[in-house]
Amino acid sequence: MNYGFRSLMAGAALLGATLGFVGAAAAADVRIVAVTHGQANDPFWSVVKNGVSAAAKDMGASVDYRAPETFDMVAMSQLIDAAVNQKPAGLIVSIPDASALGPSIKKAVAAGIPVISINSGSDVSKELGALLHVGQEEYAAGKAAGEKLKELGGKKGICVNQEVGNVSLDQRCKGFGDGFGGSVTVLPVSNDPTEVRAKVKAALSADTAIDTVMALGASTAGEPSLAAVEDAGRAGKVHVATFDLSADFLKAVSAGKAAFAIDQQQFLQGYLPVVFLANYAKFGLIPSGNVPSGPNLITKEKAAQVVELSAKGIR
């Protein structure tokens, strides 16, 4: 079941109103640590952090957001271990690599620290001992995107992956390929938009049969992919879609220059776990299952409505 942005925010607001009856001293006692694989200066993860900060303010809780300087699982596991040693009232984690991070997460659970996973790791969250997961099922989201692009007439595509080895992104590409049904090649790139633009242009120039580009991040890969299509002289001939949102990519969707963007509502991935863990610490209340924050396909008809919120760091 997919929960819309408004309904989830309304539910979170109701929980926040309930917590308003708790004294300031009790609220200040709730200390939560969030450890993710995404840096707060990344356009996507800055929205997650905005959600964390908004919930911390609404709940009157103290929340510390931490992430390694690069996509580094050893460094991330060390950050989780450090958080466990501080014995917070709750721990929020993303799980891009369960084999690398699992021991640290299990250590947190064994220490009696309530854990909620976000963004990546929905398939392993429960077995690692997390209370629940807030995010989207990446394979299913990728498959839905592939099916939509197939409907648009796509026959040969590339999946632009800026973090090969991140299980969630690999699942997106796998789902895209299965839903698309045609020929799909994974194009490994870095988080450098200049590199993405150059590699996508090279791929399009080398194979003029490519008619579809599936990017896995709006700012890091989606926008550079659109520029690459222009550079290769293929504008209007190649469908470009992306996971996640950015104001500029949404403007391209609204103008008919891009097919769609997939919104996983990452603001909620930061906001809701703080609300849930604050309630759990104070009242022992917690949802009984995972909360799917996406996917939502933002097409031309919807794009203009969310551009402003994307620019504000909410969508």
C-alpha positions as CSV (number, residue, x, y, z in Angstrom):
1,M,0.0,0.0,0.0
2,N,1.3,3.4,-0.9
3,Y,0.7,6.3,1.5
4,G,0.5,9.8,0.0
5,F,2.6,12.7,1.3
6,R,-0.5,14.5,2.8
7,S,-1.9,11.5,4.7
8,L,1.5,10.6,6.2
9,M,2.2,14.2,7.2
10,A,-1.3,14.4,8.8
11,G,-0.6,11.3,10.8
12,A,2.8,12.6,11.9
13,A,1.3,15.9,12.8
14,L,-1.3,14.1,15.0
15,L,1.5,12.2,16.8
16,G,3.3,15.5,17.2
17,A,0.2,17.1,18.8
18,T,-0.1,14.2,21.2
19,L,3.5,14.7,22.2
20,G,2.7,18.3,22.9
21,F,1.3,17.3,26.2
22,V,4.7,16.0,27.4
23,G,6.7,18.4,29.5
24,A,9.8,20.1,28.1
25,A,12.1,18.3,30.4
26,A,10.9,14.9,29.3
27,A,11.1,15.8,25.6
28,A,14.7,17.0,26.1
29,D,15.6,13.6,27.4
30,V,14.9,11.9,24.0
31,R,18.3,11.7,22.2
32,I,18.3,10.1,18.8
33,V,21.2,9.4,16.4
34,A,20.8,9.1,12.6
35,V,23.5,7.4,10.6
36,T,23.1,7.2,6.8
37,H,25.3,6.5,3.8
38,G,24.4,9.9,2.3
39,Q,26.1,13.2,3.0
40,A,23.8,16.1,4.1
41,N,25.3,18.3,1.3
42,D,24.0,15.8,-1.3
43,P,20.8,17.3,-2.8
44,F,18.9,14.1,-2.1
45,W,20.2,13.6,1.5
46,S,19.8,17.2,2.4
47,V,16.0,16.7,2.1
48,V,16.3,13.7,4.4
49,K,18.2,15.8,6.9
50,N,15.6,18.5,6.5
51,G,13.0,16.0,7.6
52,V,15.1,14.9,10.5
53,S,15.6,18.5,11.7
54,A,11.9,19.3,11.3
55,A,10.8,16.3,13.3
56,A,13.4,17.0,16.0
57,K,11.9,20.5,16.4
58,D,8.3,19.3,16.4
59,M,9.1,16.5,18.9
60,G,11.4,18.6,21.1
61,A,14.0,15.9,20.7
62,S,17.7,16.0,20.2
63,V,18.8,14.3,16.9
64,D,22.4,14.0,15.6
65,Y,22.7,13.3,11.9
66,R,25.9,11.6,10.9
67,A,27.3,10.2,7.6
68,P,30.7,9.2,6.2
69,E,32.4,11.8,3.9
70,T,32.1,9.4,0.9
71,F,30.2,6.1,0.2
72,D,32.3,4.1,2.7
73,M,30.8,1.2,4.5
74,V,33.7,0.7,6.9
75,A,33.4,4.3,8.0
76,M,29.6,4.0,8.3
77,S,29.8,0.9,10.5
78,Q,32.3,2.8,12.7
79,L,29.8,5.7,13.0
80,I,27.1,3.2,14.0
81,D,29.4,1.6,16.6
82,A,30.2,5.1,18.0
83,A,26.5,5.9,18.3
84,V,25.8,2.6,20.1
85,N,28.5,3.5,22.7
86,Q,26.6,6.7,23.4
87,K,23.4,4.8,24.2
88,P,20.8,7.0,22.5
89,A,17.1,6.5,22.9
90,G,16.9,5.5,19.3
91,L,19.0,4.9,16.2
92,I,18.0,5.6,12.6
93,V,20.1,3.9,9.9
94,S,20.2,3.3,6.1
95,I,21.3,-0.1,5.0
96,P,22.9,0.0,1.6
97,D,25.1,-3.1,2.4
98,A,23.7,-5.5,5.0
99,S,26.8,-7.7,5.1
100,A,29.0,-4.7,6.0
101,L,26.6,-2.9,8.3
102,G,24.7,-5.9,9.8
103,P,27.1,-6.6,12.7
104,S,27.0,-3.0,13.9
105,I,23.2,-2.8,13.6
106,K,22.8,-6.1,15.5
107,K,25.1,-4.7,18.2
108,A,22.8,-1.8,18.6
109,V,19.8,-4.0,18.9
110,A,21.6,-6.3,21.4
111,A,22.4,-3.2,23.5
112,G,18.6,-2.5,23.8
113,I,18.6,0.5,21.4
114,P,15.5,0.7,19.2
115,V,16.5,0.9,15.5
116,I,14.5,2.1,12.5
117,S,15.9,1.7,9.0
118,I,15.3,4.2,6.2
119,N,15.8,4.5,2.5
120,S,17.7,1.2,1.8
121,G,17.5,-2.2,3.3
122,S,13.8,-2.9,3.4
123,D,14.5,-6.6,2.6
124,V,16.9,-7.1,5.5
125,S,15.7,-4.6,8.1
126,K,13.6,-7.1,10.1
127,E,16.2,-9.8,10.2
128,L,18.8,-7.4,11.5
129,G,16.4,-6.5,14.4
130,A,15.0,-3.1,13.3
131,L,11.6,-2.2,14.5
132,L,10.4,-1.2,11.0
133,H,11.6,0.4,7.7
134,V,10.6,3.7,6.2
135,G,11.2,3.9,2.4
136,Q,10.3,2.3,-0.9
137,E,10.9,-1.1,-2.3
138,E,13.6,-0.4,-4.8
139,Y,13.1,-3.4,-7.2
140,A,9.4,-2.7,-7.4
141,A,9.9,1.0,-8.0
142,G,12.5,0.2,-10.8
143,K,10.1,-2.3,-12.4
144,A,7.3,0.2,-12.4
145,A,9.6,2.7,-14.1
146,G,10.6,0.2,-16.7
147,E,7.1,-0.7,-17.5
148,K,6.2,2.9,-17.9
149,L,9.1,3.6,-20.2
150,K,8.2,0.5,-22.2
151,E,4.7,1.9,-22.6
152,L,6.3,5.1,-24.1
153,G,7.9,2.9,-26.8
154,G,11.4,2.3,-25.3
155,K,13.3,-0.7,-26.7
156,K,16.9,-0.2,-25.7
157,G,18.0,1.5,-22.6
158,I,20.8,2.3,-20.2
159,C,20.6,2.5,-16.4
160,V,23.0,5.2,-15.1
161,N,24.2,3.9,-11.7
162,Q,26.3,6.4,-9.6
163,E,26.9,3.9,-6.7
164,V,27.4,0.4,-8.1
165,G,27.6,-1.9,-5.1
166,N,24.9,0.0,-3.3
167,V,22.3,-2.8,-3.1
168,S,19.4,-0.5,-3.4
169,L,20.6,1.2,-6.6
170,D,21.5,-2.2,-8.0
171,Q,17.9,-3.3,-7.3
172,R,16.6,-0.3,-9.1
173,C,18.5,-1.2,-12.2
174,K,17.4,-4.8,-12.0
175,G,13.8,-3.8,-11.6
176,F,14.0,-1.4,-14.5
177,G,15.5,-4.1,-16.7
178,D,12.8,-6.6,-15.8
179,G,10.0,-4.1,-16.3
180,F,11.4,-2.6,-19.5
181,G,11.7,-6.0,-21.1
182,G,14.1,-4.7,-23.8
183,S,17.8,-4.5,-23.9
184,V,19.3,-2.8,-20.9
185,T,22.9,-2.0,-20.0
186,V,24.1,-0.7,-16.7
187,L,26.4,2.4,-17.1
188,P,28.6,2.8,-14.0
189,V,29.4,6.4,-13.1
190,S,30.5,8.4,-10.1
191,N,28.6,11.2,-8.3
192,D,30.3,13.8,-10.4
193,P,27.7,15.3,-12.8
194,T,30.4,16.2,-15.3
195,E,31.5,12.6,-15.5
196,V,27.9,11.4,-15.8
197,R,27.2,13.9,-18.7
198,A,30.3,12.8,-20.6
199,K,29.7,9.0,-20.1
200,V,26.0,9.2,-21.1
201,K,26.9,11.3,-24.2
202,A,29.6,8.7,-25.1
203,A,27.1,5.9,-24.7
204,L,24.4,7.6,-26.9
205,S,27.0,8.5,-29.5
206,A,28.4,5.0,-29.7
207,D,24.9,3.3,-30.0
208,T,22.2,5.3,-31.7
209,A,19.7,2.5,-31.0
210,I,19.6,3.6,-27.3
211,D,16.2,5.3,-26.9
212,T,15.9,5.3,-23.1
213,V,18.0,6.6,-20.2
214,M,17.0,5.6,-16.6
215,A,19.0,7.7,-14.0
216,L,19.1,6.8,-10.3
217,G,19.4,10.3,-8.9
218,A,17.9,13.6,-10.2
219,S,20.7,16.0,-9.5
220,T,23.6,13.6,-9.7
221,A,22.5,11.7,-12.8
222,G,19.1,12.9,-14.2
223,E,20.1,16.4,-15.0
224,P,23.5,15.5,-16.5
225,S,21.7,12.8,-18.6
226,L,19.3,15.4,-20.0
227,A,22.3,17.6,-20.9
228,A,24.0,14.6,-22.5
229,V,21.0,13.9,-24.7
230,E,21.2,17.5,-25.9
231,D,25.0,17.2,-26.4
232,A,24.5,14.1,-28.5
233,G,21.9,15.8,-30.7
234,R,19.2,13.3,-29.6
235,A,16.7,15.6,-28.0
236,G,13.2,14.4,-28.5
237,K,14.4,11.0,-29.5
238,V,15.5,9.6,-26.1
239,H,13.2,9.2,-23.1
240,V,14.9,10.2,-19.9
241,A,13.5,9.4,-16.5
242,T,15.0,9.5,-13.0
243,F,14.6,8.4,-9.5
244,D,14.1,11.2,-7.0
245,L,13.5,14.8,-7.6
246,S,15.2,18.1,-8.3
247,A,13.6,21.4,-9.2
248,D,15.4,21.6,-12.6
249,F,14.5,18.0,-13.5
250,L,10.9,18.6,-12.6
251,K,10.9,21.7,-14.8
252,A,12.1,19.5,-17.6
253,V,9.3,17.0,-17.0
254,S,6.8,19.8,-16.9
255,A,8.2,21.1,-20.3
256,G,8.0,17.6,-21.9
257,K,11.8,17.3,-22.1
258,A,11.9,14.4,-19.6
259,A,9.5,11.5,-19.1
260,F,9.0,11.4,-15.3
261,A,10.7,11.4,-11.9
262,I,10.1,8.8,-9.2
263,D,9.4,10.5,-5.8
264,Q,10.2,8.3,-2.8
265,Q,9.3,11.3,-0.5
266,Q,12.6,11.2,1.3
267,F,11.6,14.1,3.6
268,L,9.3,11.5,5.3
269,Q,12.2,9.1,5.5
270,G,13.9,11.6,7.8
271,Y,10.8,12.9,9.5
272,L,8.8,9.9,10.4
273,P,11.5,7.8,12.2
274,V,12.2,10.6,14.6
275,V,8.4,10.9,15.4
276,F,8.2,7.1,15.8
277,L,11.2,6.8,18.0
278,A,10.2,9.7,20.2
279,N,6.8,8.1,20.7
280,Y,8.4,4.8,21.5
281,A,10.8,6.3,24.0
282,K,8.0,8.1,25.8
283,F,4.9,5.9,25.4
284,G,6.1,2.6,24.0
285,L,4.1,3.3,20.8
286,I,5.3,2.2,17.4
287,P,3.7,1.3,14.1
288,S,3.3,-2.4,13.6
289,G,4.9,-2.6,10.2
290,N,7.0,-0.9,7.5
291,V,5.9,2.5,6.1
292,P,6.3,2.7,2.3
293,S,7.1,6.3,1.4
294,G,7.1,5.7,-2.4
295,P,7.2,5.2,-5.3
296,N,5.2,8.0,-6.8
297,L,5.7,8.7,-10.5
298,I,5.7,12.5,-11.1
299,T,4.7,13.0,-14.7
300,K,4.1,16.1,-16.8
301,E,0.7,16.6,-15.3
302,K,2.0,16.6,-11.7
303,A,5.5,18.1,-12.1
304,A,4.6,21.8,-11.8
305,Q,2.8,21.2,-8.5
306,V,6.0,20.0,-6.7
307,V,8.7,22.2,-8.2
308,E,8.4,24.8,-5.5
309,L,8.5,22.2,-2.7
310,S,11.5,20.6,-4.3
311,A,13.3,24.0,-4.4
312,K,12.5,24.4,-0.7
313,G,14.1,21.0,0.2
314,I,10.9,19.2,1.0
315,R,10.2,17.1,-2.1
